[in-house]
Each structure stands twice: as structure tokens, then as C-alpha cells.
Amino acid sequence: MDHCWEGYYTCQKRTGRFPSLVYAKKGQGAYDLFFDGYPANNFRFKLNRDRDNNPLLAGITIRIHYRSAVTRAIKVNGVRIKENDWDVNERGPGKIKQTKCGENRYIGV
């Protein structure tokens, strides 16, 4: 439903939700997230772990491909998570090791 108009575009009050089911065994490969249009300004991810609720068994890496080189920030419970430390061998931020929630790095193209 179109609740209002912003210039030529409709704005909607309801937040879009796109639940997905993924295999999240720690150390598994990464999932790539692509968009036909521009990505949303905010994302919310939630990982429901195994029955034992063991954080050592579950983990996921998500790669989001952006069309522009704009600064991004990752927050966990409202606290900004610093980008991975610089790795001389990588010539950029260190690789994702799934050691903590919100671990991140930005690779400019």
C-alpha cells in the first residue's frame, strides 16, 4: 500500500522483511547478498543457533556488494564494532575468522 509520496517514489510505513534459512555451521563458506536496486540503509540479521545454543558451533559470513564506496558501520546491540585490524599480507583489513559477532572488513574496488 502506498502511504505517501516522496517526489516520484512511494514511501511505505511497513518495513520489508525477507526471512531466509541458511546452513550456518561455523567455518562454512560465505553467502553473497546482491540487490537489483540500491541496498537498504539498514539491515538486521539474527542467527538462531543449534539446540545446545553453543556459539562455537554456529557462525555465518555474509558478503554485501555495494555499488558505491560509502562508509559503513556494523553495530551489535547498538554498539559499533571496529573493522578487523590491518593485515600486511592481505594489504587490507584481516580476513573474517568468525571469532565475534559483527566482525567485519571493507574491501574497496
C-alpha positions in Angstrom: 0.0 0.0 0.0 1.3 3.5 -0.9 1.1 5.5 2.3 2.7 8.7 1.0 4.8 10.1 -1.8 8.4 11.4 -1.8 8.8 13.1 -5.2 8.3 10.4 -7.8 8.6 7.5 -5.4 6.1 5.9 -3.0 7.1 5.5 0.7 5.7 2.7 2.8 5.4 2.6 6.5 5.8 -1.2 6.8 9.4 -2.5 7.0 10.2 -5.1 4.4 11.2 -8.5 5.8 12.9 -11.2 3.9 13.5 -14.2 6.2 16.0 -16.8 4.9 17.1 -20.2 6.0 20.8 -20.8 5.7 23.3 -23.5 6.8 25.3 -21.8 9.5 28.0 -24.3 10.5 31.0 -22.3 11.7 33.8 -22.1 9.2 31.5 -22.9 6.2 31.8 -20.6 3.2 30.3 -17.1 2.8 26.9 -16.1 1.5 26.7 -13.3 -1.1 23.9 -10.7 -0.9 23.1 -9.0 -4.2 20.5 -6.4 -5.0 18.8 -5.4 -8.2 18.4 -1.8 -7.0 20.2 0.0 -4.2 20.6 -1.8 -0.9 18.6 -0.6 2.1 20.2 1.8 4.5 19.8 -0.6 7.5 19.9 -4.3 7.8 19.1 -6.5 10.7 20.4 -10.1 10.9 19.6 -12.6 13.5 21.2 -16.0 13.9 19.3 -18.7 15.8 21.8 -21.3 16.8 21.6 -25.0 17.5 19.6 -26.6 20.2 22.6 -26.6 22.6 23.0 -22.8 22.0 26.7 -23.4 21.6 28.4 -20.3 20.0 31.4 -22.4 19.0 29.3 -24.4 16.5 27.4 -21.7 14.7 28.6 -18.8 12.6 27.9 -17.2 9.2 29.7 -14.8 6.9 27.6 -12.5 4.7 29.2 -10.5 1.8 27.2 -7.5 0.8 28.2 -6.0 -2.6 27.6 -2.2 -2.6 27.5 0.0 -5.7 29.3 2.9 -4.0 32.2 3.5 -1.8 30.5 5.0 1.2 31.5 4.5 4.8 29.5 1.6 6.5 29.2 0.7 10.2 28.4 -2.6 11.9 26.5 -2.4 15.2 25.7 -5.2 17.7 23.1 -4.2 20.3 23.7 -0.5 19.4 27.5 -0.7 19.9 29.7 0.0 16.8 32.1 -2.9 16.0 35.5 -1.8 14.8 36.7 -3.2 11.4 39.3 -6.0 11.5 42.9 -5.0 12.2 45.1 -4.2 9.2 46.9 -7.3 7.8 50.2 -6.5 6.0 50.0 -9.8 3.9 46.4 -9.1 2.8 47.2 -5.4 2.1 44.0 -4.5 3.9 41.8 -5.5 6.8 42.3 -9.1 8.1 40.1 -11.9 6.9 36.9 -12.9 8.7 37.5 -15.6 11.2 34.1 -15.7 12.8 35.5 -15.0 16.3 32.9 -12.5 17.4 29.5 -11.1 16.4 29.8 -8.3 13.9 33.3 -9.0 12.8 33.8 -7.1 9.5 36.1 -5.7 6.8 35.6 -3.4 3.8 37.3 -4.1 0.6 37.2 -1.2 -1.9 37.1 -2.0 -5.6 
